[in-house]
Structure formats: structure tokens, C-alpha cells
Amino acid sequence: ATMSKLLTYTGSILTLHSAYSCLHYRSLINSHSTHPPVDVVIEVAIGFVLCLLGRLTSVSFCKITERAAGLGALHDTRDFDIYNTRAKIVFGDR
């Protein structure tokens, strides 16, 4: 749990820092550049990957499969049965 939090927090801080760096860079230059600096793009990519890894390491796959095994098939439940739709309003009574 602590490793996933560390990865997520580090990725978030890197992403926020890259946003600040891009804004600071744009305030220093006089022309209206549409492309961010390369270091900002790299920092965003690394921050995104760290956040993704942090979220993926926090999921325990064993609990998901244990819970799903006891539920049965999805089509056996009544959750997806919809009888009242808006088709009568859209298409009229045919």
C-alpha cells in the first residue's frame, strides 16, 4: 500500500511541476509558441506512468477474482433487464 501511494504521489507531483514549468516557460518567451518544451513533455510522461503504476499496484487481483467467482454469470442477474425504455416516446405507439 505504501509503495502504490508513493508512486501515485510522486507522479502527481511531477505532473503538477511540469504544468508549472510550462507556464513559467511561456511567461519568459515573447512569442506565442504552441509547443511545450521537451523536458516538460518528458516530465508529464514520467508522471503519468508513475501514477498509472501506483494505481495498478494498489489493486489486488486475488480479491476481485474471489468475489467474482461467487457471483455467477452477469446475464443471470436482473440488473440488466430493462423493460421500460424511451422507444415509445421517440417512435410513437407502433
N, C-alpha and C positions, 0 to 999 in steps of 0.2 A: 504494500500500500504506500509506503514512503517513497519507493522508487518511482512509482507512477505519478505521485504528487510532485516529486522533484522534477521529473521530465516535463510535466504539464506546466508547472510554474516557470521553469527555465524557458520553455518555448514561448509562453505568453510574454515574458519579459523581453525576449529577443524580438518578438513581433512588435511590441509597443516601442522598443528602442529603434527599430528600423523605420517605423512611422515618424517618430520624432526626427530621425536623421534625414529622412526625405524632406520633411517640412523645413528643416534648418538649411538643407542644401538649396532648396528652391528660394528661400529668402535671401541667400547670398548671391545667387546669379541674377543678372538683369534680364536675360532673355527668358521667354516662356518655353521652357523645354518640356516636352511631353513624356520623355523617357526618364525614369528614375536612375540613379547611379547603380553601377553593377554591384557594389558592396551591399546596397540596400536590398536588391533582389536576392542575393545570396543569403543575407540575414533572414529575410522573410521565408525563404525556402527551408532553411535550417530550423527556424522557429516552428514552422508548420509541421515538419517531420517530427520534431521533438514533442509537440502537442499530440500528434497522432499516435506516436509510440507510447506516450504517457496514458492516453485513454485506452489504448489496446491492452496495455499491461495491467490495467485496473480491472478488466473483465475476467471473471473466472469462468472458463468454458465448461468446467465439470458441473457446476450448479445449473447451468442452462440446460444441459442435456439430461440431467437427472429430473428436473422439473418437467421438461417437455415429454419425457418418456411416460409419465403418469397421466398426461392429459388426453391422449388418444389422438385420432386424426382431426384436423381442423374442420373438415366437412361434416363431422359427426355433431359438432356443437350447433346451437341455434343462433349464434352470434351473427352469422352471415345471411340469415333468412330475412329478406326484405319483401314484403308484400305490398305495402303502400308506397307507391312512387309518384312522381310528378308527371307521369306519362298522360294521365287523364287531363291534366291542365294544359299540357303542351299540345297533345294531339287531339284532344276532344274525346267524346264518347263514340268510339267506332265499334 
